[in-house]
């Protein structure tokens, strides 16, 4: 008995439908009884009784008390209403039962999808650890597909790819960059043996074009001390990323988003940062020698003790940037916005296209070294 009760509790909709069928049976039994005991006898007797006897029966029925007749009508009405209510209960119960079945099916489908996702993730990770570069590339792009469809796996995958870049990127490479002999604004050439492996470049591409809206505030891309020489990071999303100590010589960071990024002590010698967003970035002691920063946004950036020799800063926004003790020798500052720029102790010897008006807008001190053609205000 307990088992049956528990089964009923576990299947409330099925139990309701059974109750409905019982009540429906009772209603129909009541209607049948009404017909059998009232209507049928009259019709039945009509065939056997004589006309005088039948008239007498109708006369007796007409003598039924008015109150009893009203009670009878009310009973019939209540039974009709009960039937309507039971039909409604049946409809709602059936609908709920169907929805419950659908919900169970949906849960099964979700579980199946989760299992498939886990299997896909395991396969991608297996490919990523392969000795064959083609399989590693397949694993990288498989992880990207998973990150696009699974928000809960998105950041986990970005961490995996960032770790892959940090630990699989080439070790120490001696890079001897050619000095700029003119004011061309393009990445300095990289030799064949200095080029980034295509699987590392593939992982960087996936990281750079990821959907950062799926990330939490504390989720930061970590590429610290990675060797990314000559990397193609055009329009890459590296906002607030950790790039401290990374090697980015000759990298293409054209229109990249490095807002608030940590690039402390990184080597960006000869890098193309044209139109890059470096607003509020931490570039303390970074090497930007021969780098192209044309039209770059460096507003509020921290460039203390940074190396900017021969850097191209055409129309760059250096408003309120900190360039204390920075080396700007022979840098091209044509059209650069130096409003509120802190140049205390900075070396601007041989700087090109720097005007007196620009200097007047900046903050300098007695240790600031200006080009010979300018007289300090």
Buried (B, 14 or more C-beta within 10 A) or exposed (E): EEEEEEEBEEBEBBBBBEBBEEBBEEBEEBBEEBEEEEEEEEEEEEEEBEEEEBEEBEEEEEEEEEEEEEEEEEEEEEBEEBBEEBEEBBEEBBEBBEEBEEEEEEEEEEEEEEEEBEEBBEBBBEBBEBEEEEBBBBBBBBBBEBBBEBEEBBBBBBEBBBEBBBEBBBEEEEBEBEEBEEBEBBBBEBEEEBBBEBBBBBBBBBBBEBEBEBBEEEBBBBBBBBBBBBBBBBBBBBBBBBBBBBBBBBBBBBBBBBBBBBBBBBBBBBBBBBBBBBBBBBBBBBBBBBBBBBBBBBBBBBBBBBBBBBBBBBBBBBBBBBBBBBBBBBBBBBBBBBBBBBBBBBBBBBBBBBBEEBBEBBBBEEEBBBBEEBEEE
